[in-house]
Amino acid sequence: MNFDFSKQRNMVIFTTGRKKEWINVGDILYITVDLTLSSVFVLQKDTLYYFVKQLKEFETDLKDYGFFRVNGKTLVNGCYVKSLEKENKKNIIQLQNGKQIHLSRRQYSQIRKLIKS
């Protein structure tokens, strides 16, 4: 997986019903989903956006921008990955802001290759 991180300066529009948000791709740290409500965590001012959108849709929209799925509920911006660690036999992705996110066993080898390249 090779990503062109120069695209991180691009703006994306997320639309749900009447709500439209213009968000700089490079400002998005990660996206999580809980049932049908998605939370988009943004670096600037610790802003949080909510959308009724499936994670698979976000994954499709952002795959060319360096985002990857780390587990069944989370999509991470590769620009903010600091390290990959093992903690109590669990794989953890450490983001640059200190946030730790569980990495599924299924995704571990793929993400490890991505981080090393």
DSSP file (Angstrom, degrees, kcal/mol; ACC not computed):
  #  RESIDUE AA STRUCTURE BP1 BP2  ACC     N-H-->O    O-->H-N    N-H-->O    O-->H-N    TCO  KAPPA ALPHA  PHI   PSI    X-CA   Y-CA   Z-CA
    1    1 A M              0   0    0      0, 0.0     2,-0.5     0, 0.0   116,-0.1   0.000 360.0 360.0 360.0 113.5    0.0    0.0    0.0
    2    2 A N        -     0   0    0      2,-0.0     2,-0.4     0, 0.0    64,-0.1  -0.966 360.0-167.4-114.2 127.3    1.5    3.2   -1.1
    3    3 A F        -     0   0    0     -2,-0.5     2,-1.1    62,-0.1    62,-0.1  -0.874  23.6-132.2-114.3 146.3   -0.3    6.4   -0.3
    4    4 A D    >   -     0   0    0     60,-0.6     3,-1.8    -2,-0.4     4,-0.1  -0.803  22.8-175.2 -94.7  94.4    0.3    9.9   -1.7
    5    5 A F  G >  S+     0   0    0     -2,-1.1     3,-1.6     1,-0.3    -1,-0.2   0.591  72.3  80.3 -71.2  -8.3    0.3   11.9    1.6
    6    6 A S  G >  S+     0   0    0      1,-0.3     3,-1.0     2,-0.1    -1,-0.3   0.732  81.1  68.5 -67.0 -19.0    0.6   15.1   -0.4
    7    7 A K  G X  S+     0   0    0     -3,-1.8     3,-2.3     1,-0.2    -1,-0.3   0.573  71.8  93.3 -72.6  -8.0   -3.1   14.8   -0.9
    8    8 A Q  G <  S+     0   0    0     -3,-1.6    18,-2.5     1,-0.3    -1,-0.2   0.676  74.7  64.4 -61.7 -16.9   -3.7   15.4    2.8
    9    9 A R  G <  S+     0   0    0     -3,-1.0    -1,-0.3    16,-0.2    -2,-0.1   0.601  82.3 105.7 -81.9 -10.4   -4.1   19.1    2.0
   10   10 A N    <   -     0   0    0     -3,-2.3    15,-3.0    14,-0.1    16,-0.4  -0.279  68.6-127.5 -70.1 154.1   -7.3   18.4    0.1
   11   11 A M  E     -A   24   0A   0     13,-0.2     2,-0.3    14,-0.1    13,-0.2  -0.800  21.1-162.9 -99.8 144.4  -10.7   19.2    1.4
   12   12 A V  E     -A   23   0A   0     11,-2.7    11,-2.8    -2,-0.4     2,-0.5  -0.939  12.1-137.5-124.4 151.7  -13.5   16.7    1.5
   13   13 A I  E     -A   22   0A   0     -2,-0.3     2,-0.5     9,-0.2     9,-0.2  -0.936  12.5-164.6-109.2 125.2  -17.2   17.1    1.9
   14   14 A F  E     -A   21   0A   0      7,-2.3     7,-2.1    -2,-0.5     2,-0.4  -0.952  12.9-170.4-107.2 125.7  -19.1   14.8    4.1
   15   15 A T  E     +A   20   0A   0     -2,-0.5     2,-0.4     5,-0.2     5,-0.2  -0.957  18.0 168.5-122.2 132.6  -22.8   15.0    3.6
   16   16 A T  E >   -A   19   0A   0      3,-2.5     3,-2.2    -2,-0.4     2,-0.3  -0.899  69.1 -53.7-139.4 110.2  -25.6   13.4    5.7
   17   17 A G  T 3  S-     0   0    0     -2,-0.4    -1,-0.0     1,-0.3     0, 0.0  -0.438 124.1 -14.4  61.1-120.1  -29.1   14.6    4.8
   18   18 A R  T 3  S+     0   0    0     -2,-0.3     2,-0.4    -3,-0.1    -1,-0.3   0.595 116.6  97.6 -89.0 -12.2  -29.0   18.4    5.0
   19   19 A K  E <   +A   16   0A   0     -3,-2.2    -3,-2.5     2,-0.0     2,-0.4  -0.664  47.1 177.4 -87.7 126.9  -25.7   18.6    6.8
   20   20 A K  E     -A   15   0A   0     -2,-0.4     2,-0.4    -5,-0.2    -5,-0.2  -0.995   4.4-173.3-126.5 133.4  -22.6   19.3    4.8
   21   21 A E  E     -A   14   0A   0     -7,-2.1    -7,-2.3    -2,-0.4     2,-0.6  -0.992  15.5-150.2-128.3 128.5  -19.1   19.7    6.3
   22   22 A W  E     +A   13   0A   0     -2,-0.4     2,-0.4    -9,-0.2    -9,-0.2  -0.874  27.1 178.1 -92.7 120.8  -15.9   20.7    4.5
   23   23 A I  E     -A   12   0A   0    -11,-2.8   -11,-2.7    -2,-0.6     2,-0.4  -0.987  32.7-122.5-130.1 133.4  -13.0   19.1    6.3
   24   24 A N  E >>  -A   11   0A   0     -2,-0.4     3,-1.9   -13,-0.2     4,-0.5  -0.611  22.1-139.7 -70.7 124.3   -9.3   19.2    5.5
   25   25 A V  G >4 S+     0   0    0    -15,-3.0     3,-1.4    -2,-0.4   -16,-0.2   0.863 100.1  58.9 -56.2 -39.0   -8.2   15.6    5.0
   26   26 A G  G 34 S+     0   0    0    -18,-2.5    -1,-0.3   -16,-0.4   -17,-0.1   0.630  99.1  59.1 -67.9 -13.6   -5.0   16.3    6.8
   27   27 A D  G <4 S+     0   0    0     -3,-1.9    16,-3.8   -19,-0.2     2,-0.5   0.602  81.8  98.3 -89.3 -13.0   -6.8   17.4    9.9
   28   28 A I  E <<  +B   42   0B   0     -3,-1.4    14,-0.3    -4,-0.5     3,-0.1  -0.662  45.3 179.1 -81.8 121.1   -8.7   14.1   10.4
   29   29 A L  E     -     0   0B   0     12,-2.7    48,-2.6    -2,-0.5     2,-0.3   0.931  62.9 -32.1 -81.5 -55.1   -7.0   11.9   13.0
   30   30 A Y  E     -BC  41  76B   0     11,-1.0    11,-2.7    46,-0.2     2,-0.4  -0.981  49.4-134.1-161.2 165.9   -9.4    9.0   12.9
   31   31 A I  E     -BC  40  75B   0     44,-2.9    44,-2.7    -2,-0.3     2,-0.3  -0.996  19.6-173.3-130.2 132.1  -13.0    8.0   12.4
   32   32 A T  E     -BC  39  74B   0      7,-2.4     7,-3.3    -2,-0.4     2,-0.4  -0.888   8.7-151.2-121.9 157.4  -15.0    5.6   14.6
   33   33 A V  E     -B   38   0B   0     40,-1.7     2,-0.4    -2,-0.3     5,-0.2  -0.986   9.5-172.1-129.8 140.1  -18.4    4.2   14.2
   34   34 A D  E >  S-B   37   0B   0      3,-2.4     3,-2.0    -2,-0.4     2,-0.7  -0.925  72.7 -52.0-130.8 105.8  -20.9    3.0   16.8
   35   35 A L  T 3  S-     0   0    0     -2,-0.4    -2,-0.0     1,-0.3     3,-0.0  -0.545 123.9 -21.8  59.1-105.7  -23.9    1.3   15.1
   36   36 A T  T 3  S+     0   0    0     -2,-0.7    17,-0.7    18,-0.1     2,-0.6   0.492 118.2  92.7-110.6  -4.7  -24.9    3.9   12.5
   37   37 A L  E <   -BD  34  52B   0     -3,-2.0    -3,-2.4    15,-0.2     2,-0.4  -0.812  58.6-160.8 -96.4 119.7  -23.3    7.1   14.0
   38   38 A S  E     -BD  33  51B   0     13,-3.9    13,-2.4    -2,-0.6     2,-0.5  -0.798   3.3-153.5 -98.9 139.5  -19.8    7.9   12.9
   39   39 A S  E     -BD  32  50B   0     -7,-3.3    -7,-2.4    -2,-0.4     2,-0.7  -0.961   2.7-158.8-114.0 124.3  -17.5   10.2   14.8
   40   40 A V  E     -BD  31  49B   0      9,-3.1     9,-2.3    -2,-0.5     2,-0.6  -0.911   9.2-153.8-105.1 113.1  -14.8   12.1   12.9
   41   41 A F  E     -BD  30  48B   0    -11,-2.7   -12,-2.7    -2,-0.7   -11,-1.0  -0.780  11.8-163.7 -91.6 122.4  -12.0   13.2   15.2
   42   42 A V  E     -B   28   0B   0      5,-2.8     5,-0.4    -2,-0.6   -14,-0.2  -0.875  19.6-139.8-112.8 138.5  -10.2   16.3   13.9
   43   43 A L  S >  S+     0   0    0    -16,-3.8     3,-1.6    -2,-0.4     2,-0.2   0.912  78.9  86.4 -61.9 -48.1   -6.8   17.5   15.1
   44   44 A Q  G >  S-     0   0    0      1,-0.3     3,-1.7   -17,-0.2    -2,-0.1  -0.387 116.8 -17.8 -64.4 122.3   -7.5   21.2   15.2
   45   45 A K  G 3  S-     0   0    0      1,-0.3    -1,-0.3    -2,-0.2    -2,-0.1   0.696 108.3 -83.6  58.2  22.5   -9.1   22.3   18.4
   46   46 A D  G <  S-     0   0    0     -3,-1.6    -1,-0.3     1,-0.2    -3,-0.2   0.873  74.3-179.5  49.0  41.0  -10.0   18.7   19.2
   47   47 A T    <   -     0   0    0     -3,-1.7    -5,-2.8    -5,-0.4     2,-0.4  -0.425  13.7-159.7 -73.4 146.4  -13.1   19.1   17.1
   48   48 A L  E     -D   41   0B   0     -7,-0.2     2,-0.4    -2,-0.1    -7,-0.2  -0.997   4.4-166.9-131.4 129.2  -15.5   16.2   16.7
   49   49 A Y  E     -D   40   0B   0     -9,-2.3    -9,-3.1    -2,-0.4     2,-0.4  -0.897   7.8-150.5-114.6 146.2  -18.0   15.8   13.9
   50   50 A Y  E     +D   39   0B   0     -2,-0.4     2,-0.3   -11,-0.2   -11,-0.2  -0.946  17.9 172.2-118.1 138.0  -20.9   13.3   13.8
   51   51 A F  E     -D   38   0B   0    -13,-2.4   -13,-3.9    -2,-0.4     2,-1.3  -0.991  38.0-128.7-140.5 147.8  -22.4   11.7   10.7
   52   52 A V  E     +D   37   0B   0     -2,-0.3     2,-0.3   -15,-0.2   -15,-0.2  -0.771  69.6 119.9 -92.8  89.0  -24.9    9.0   10.0
   53   53 A K        -     0   0    0     -2,-1.3    -2,-0.1   -17,-0.7     2,-0.1  -0.989  65.3-109.3-154.5 141.1  -22.6    7.1    7.6
   54   54 A Q    >>  -     0   0    0     -2,-0.3     4,-1.5     1,-0.1     3,-0.6  -0.424  24.2-125.0 -74.4 149.6  -21.1    3.7    7.5
   55   55 A L  H 3> S+     0   0    0      1,-0.2     4,-2.9     2,-0.2     5,-0.2   0.842 110.4  62.9 -62.2 -33.4  -17.4    3.3    8.1
   56   56 A K  H 3> S+     0   0    0      1,-0.2     4,-2.1     2,-0.2    -1,-0.2   0.862 101.4  51.5 -60.6 -36.1  -17.2    1.4    4.7
   57   57 A E  H <> S+     0   0    0     -3,-0.6     4,-2.4     2,-0.2    -1,-0.2   0.915 111.0  46.9 -67.7 -43.4  -18.3    4.6    3.0
   58   58 A F  H  X S+     0   0    0     -4,-1.5     4,-2.3     2,-0.2    -2,-0.2   0.918 110.5  53.9 -61.6 -42.5  -15.6    6.7    4.7
   59   59 A E  H  X S+     0   0    0     -4,-2.9     4,-1.1     1,-0.2    -2,-0.2   0.904 110.4  46.0 -59.5 -43.3  -13.1    4.0    3.9
   60   60 A T  H  < S+     0   0    0     -4,-2.1     3,-0.4     1,-0.2     4,-0.3   0.914 114.6  47.6 -65.1 -43.9  -14.0    4.2    0.2
   61   61 A D  H  < S+     0   0    0     -4,-2.4    -2,-0.2     1,-0.2    -1,-0.2   0.820 122.6  33.2 -66.7 -31.6  -13.9    8.0    0.2
   62   62 A L  H ><>S+     0   0    0     -4,-2.3     3,-1.9    -5,-0.2     5,-1.2   0.380  83.3 101.7-110.9   2.8  -10.6    8.3    2.0
   63   63 A K  G ><5S+     0   0    0     -4,-1.1     3,-0.9    -3,-0.4    -1,-0.1   0.835  83.9  52.3 -61.2 -32.5   -8.5    5.3    0.8
   64   64 A D  G 3 5S+     0   0    0     -4,-0.3   -60,-0.6     1,-0.2    -1,-0.3   0.518 101.8  63.3 -79.9  -4.0   -6.5    7.4   -1.6
   65   65 A Y  G < 5S-     0   0    0     -3,-1.9    -1,-0.2   -62,-0.1    -2,-0.2   0.308 123.6 -92.1-103.2   6.7   -5.6    9.8    1.2
   66   66 A G  T < 5S+     0   0    0     -3,-0.9    12,-2.7     1,-0.3     2,-0.3   0.686  78.5 139.5  93.8  18.5   -3.7    7.4    3.4
   67   67 A F  E   < +E   77   0B   0     -5,-1.2     2,-0.3    10,-0.2    -1,-0.3  -0.734  25.1 179.6 -94.3 145.4   -6.4    6.2    5.7
   68   68 A F  E     -E   76   0B   0      8,-2.1     8,-2.9    -2,-0.3     2,-0.4  -0.995  31.4-109.2-145.8 152.1   -6.7    2.5    6.6
   69   69 A R  E     +E   75   0B   0     -2,-0.3     6,-0.2     6,-0.2     3,-0.1  -0.651  27.2 178.8 -81.7 129.2   -9.0    0.4    8.8
   70   70 A V  E     -     0   0B   0      4,-2.0    34,-2.9    -2,-0.4     2,-0.3   0.628  69.2 -10.3-104.5 -19.5   -7.4   -0.8   12.0
   71   71 A N  E >  S-E   74   0B   0      3,-1.1     3,-0.8    32,-0.2    -1,-0.3  -0.918  89.4 -74.4-161.1-175.9  -10.3   -2.7   13.3
   72   72 A G  T 3  S+     0   0    0     -2,-0.3   -17,-0.1     1,-0.2     3,-0.1   0.645 128.0  31.7 -65.9 -14.6  -14.0   -3.2   12.6
   73   73 A K  T 3  S+     0   0    0      1,-0.1   -40,-1.7   -18,-0.1     2,-0.4   0.400 108.2  70.0-123.1   0.9  -15.0    0.2   14.0
   74   74 A T  E <   -CE  32  71B   0     -3,-0.8    -4,-2.0   -42,-0.2    -3,-1.1  -0.976  44.9-171.1-137.2 137.1  -12.0    2.5   13.3
   75   75 A L  E     -CE  31  69B   0    -44,-2.7   -44,-2.9    -2,-0.4     2,-0.3  -0.984  21.0-159.2-118.9 131.4  -10.3    4.2   10.3
   76   76 A V  E     -CE  30  68B   0     -8,-2.9    -8,-2.1    -2,-0.4     2,-0.7  -0.882  20.6-123.0-119.6 143.9   -7.0    5.9   11.0
   77   77 A N  E >   - E   0  67B   0    -48,-2.6     3,-1.9    -2,-0.3   -10,-0.2  -0.763  21.3-145.9 -80.8 116.8   -5.1    8.6    9.1
   78   78 A G  G >  S+     0   0    0    -12,-2.7     3,-1.0    -2,-0.7    -1,-0.1   0.707  92.3  69.9 -58.6 -23.0   -1.6    7.1    8.3
   79   79 A C  G 3  S+     0   0    0      1,-0.2    -1,-0.3   -13,-0.1   -50,-0.1   0.747 100.0  47.3 -67.0 -22.9    0.1   10.5    8.7
   80   80 A Y  G <  S+     0   0    0     -3,-1.9    16,-2.5   -51,-0.2     2,-0.5   0.327  79.0 117.6-104.9   7.4   -0.6   10.5   12.5
   81   81 A V  E <   +F   95   0C   0     -3,-1.0    14,-0.2    14,-0.2     3,-0.1  -0.656  33.2 175.1 -77.6 122.4    0.6    6.9   13.3
   82   82 A K  E     -     0   0C   0     12,-3.1     2,-0.3    -2,-0.5    13,-0.2   0.856  58.6 -21.9 -92.9 -45.5    3.5    7.2   15.7
   83   83 A S  E     -F   94   0C   0     11,-1.7    11,-2.9     2,-0.0     2,-0.5  -0.985  47.7-123.1-160.5 167.2    4.1    3.5   16.4
   84   84 A L  E     +F   93   0C   0     -2,-0.3     2,-0.3     9,-0.2     9,-0.2  -0.989  41.0 174.5-118.0 124.3    2.8    0.0   16.5
   85   85 A E  E     -F   92   0C   0      7,-3.2     7,-3.3    -2,-0.5     2,-0.5  -0.858  31.0-130.8-132.2 161.4    3.0   -1.7   19.9
   86   86 A K  E     +F   91   0C   0     -2,-0.3     2,-0.4     5,-0.2     5,-0.2  -0.964  26.9 175.5-111.3 130.4    2.1   -4.8   21.8
   87   87 A E  E >  S-F   90   0C   0      3,-3.0     3,-1.2    -2,-0.5    -2,-0.0  -0.952  71.2 -17.8-139.1 115.5    0.4   -4.3   25.2
   88   88 A N  T 3  S-     0   0    0     -2,-0.4     3,-0.1     1,-0.3    -1,-0.1   0.917 127.5 -53.0  53.5  47.4   -0.9   -7.2   27.2
   89   89 A K  T 3  S+     0   0    0      1,-0.2     2,-0.4     0, 0.0    -1,-0.3   0.629 117.8 114.4  64.4  16.2   -0.9   -9.4   24.1
   90   90 A K  E <   -F   87   0C   0     -3,-1.2    -3,-3.0    14,-0.0     2,-0.4  -0.919  68.2-123.1-116.0 144.0   -2.9   -6.9   22.2
   91   91 A N  E     -FG  86 103C   0     12,-0.6    12,-3.0    -2,-0.4     2,-0.4  -0.722  32.3-172.7 -86.3 131.6   -1.8   -4.9   19.2
   92   92 A I  E     -FG  85 102C   0     -7,-3.3    -7,-3.2    -2,-0.4     2,-0.5  -0.974  19.2-147.3-128.2 136.7   -2.0   -1.1   19.7
   93   93 A I  E     -FG  84 101C   0      8,-3.0     8,-2.4    -2,-0.4     2,-0.6  -0.918  17.0-151.8 -99.7 127.5   -1.5    1.8   17.3
   94   94 A Q  E     -FG  83 100C   0    -11,-2.9   -12,-3.1    -2,-0.5   -11,-1.7  -0.884   9.5-152.1 -99.7 122.5   -0.1    4.8   19.0
   95   95 A L  E >   -F   81   0C   0      4,-3.0     3,-2.1    -2,-0.6   -14,-0.2  -0.533  28.4-108.2 -89.5 162.2   -1.1    8.1   17.3
   96   96 A Q  T 3  S+     0   0    0    -16,-2.5   -15,-0.1     1,-0.3    -1,-0.1   0.739 118.7  58.0 -63.2 -23.4    1.1   11.2   17.5
   97   97 A N  T 3  S-     0   0    0    -17,-0.2    -1,-0.3     2,-0.1     3,-0.1   0.406 123.4-102.7 -87.8   4.3   -1.4   12.9   19.9
   98   98 A G  S <  S+     0   0    0     -3,-2.1     2,-0.1     1,-0.3    -2,-0.1   0.267  74.9 141.5  96.2 -11.1   -1.0   10.0   22.4
   99   99 A K        -     0   0    0     -5,-0.1    -4,-3.0     1,-0.0     2,-0.5  -0.440  39.0-150.9 -66.3 134.5   -4.3    8.3   21.5
  100  100 A Q  E     -G   94   0C   0     -6,-0.2     2,-0.4    -2,-0.1    -6,-0.2  -0.928  12.2-170.9-110.0 132.4   -4.0    4.5   21.5
  101  101 A I  E     -G   93   0C   0     -8,-2.4    -8,-3.0    -2,-0.5     2,-0.1  -0.982  27.0-113.4-127.1 133.6   -6.3    2.4   19.3
  102  102 A H  E     -G   92   0C   0     -2,-0.4     2,-0.5   -10,-0.2   -10,-0.2  -0.408  27.2-151.2 -64.3 133.8   -6.7   -1.3   19.3
  103  103 A L  E     -G   91   0C   0    -12,-3.0   -12,-0.6    -2,-0.1   -32,-0.2  -0.941  16.4-126.1-109.9 124.5   -5.4   -3.0   16.1
  104  104 A S     >  -     0   0    0    -34,-2.9     4,-1.1    -2,-0.5     3,-0.5  -0.309  15.9-121.7 -69.3 153.1   -7.1   -6.2   15.1
  105  105 A R  H  > S+     0   0    0      1,-0.2     4,-0.6     2,-0.2     3,-0.3   0.862 112.6  59.3 -60.6 -35.8   -5.0   -9.4   14.5
  106  106 A R  H  4 S+     0   0    0      1,-0.2     4,-0.3     2,-0.1    -1,-0.2   0.856 111.9  38.2 -61.9 -36.4   -6.4   -9.5   10.9
  107  107 A Q  H  > S+     0   0    0     -3,-0.5     4,-2.6   -37,-0.3     5,-0.3   0.595  92.8  91.8 -90.4 -12.7   -5.0   -6.1   10.1
  108  108 A Y  H  X S+     0   0    0     -4,-1.1     4,-2.6    -3,-0.3     5,-0.2   0.896  86.7  43.6 -54.7 -53.2   -1.7   -6.3   12.0
  109  109 A S  H  X S+     0   0    0     -4,-0.6     4,-1.9     1,-0.2    -1,-0.2   0.888 115.5  49.2 -64.8 -38.5    0.6   -7.7    9.3
  110  110 A Q  H  > S+     0   0    0     -4,-0.3     4,-1.9     2,-0.2    -1,-0.2   0.928 114.1  44.7 -64.9 -45.3   -0.8   -5.3    6.7
  111  111 A I  H  X S+     0   0    0     -4,-2.6     4,-2.7     1,-0.2     5,-0.2   0.881 109.4  56.4 -68.1 -38.3   -0.4   -2.3    8.9
  112  112 A R  H  X S+     0   0    0     -4,-2.6     4,-2.0    -5,-0.3    -1,-0.2   0.918 108.3  47.5 -59.7 -44.1    3.1   -3.3   10.0
  113  113 A K  H  X S+     0   0    0     -4,-1.9     4,-1.4     1,-0.2    -1,-0.2   0.902 111.9  51.3 -62.7 -40.8    4.2   -3.4    6.4
  114  114 A L  H  < S+     0   0    0     -4,-1.9    -2,-0.2     1,-0.2     3,-0.2   0.914 110.6  47.3 -63.3 -44.3    2.6    0.0    5.8
  115  115 A I  H  < S+     0   0    0     -4,-2.7    -1,-0.2     1,-0.2    -2,-0.2   0.872 111.2  51.2 -67.4 -37.5    4.4    1.6    8.8
  116  116 A K  H  <        0   0    0     -4,-2.0    -1,-0.2     1,-0.2    -2,-0.2   0.754 360.0 360.0 -73.2 -23.7    7.8    0.1    7.9
  117  117 A S     <        0   0    0     -4,-1.4    -1,-0.2    -3,-0.2    -2,-0.2   0.488 360.0 360.0 -84.3 360.0    7.6    1.4    4.3
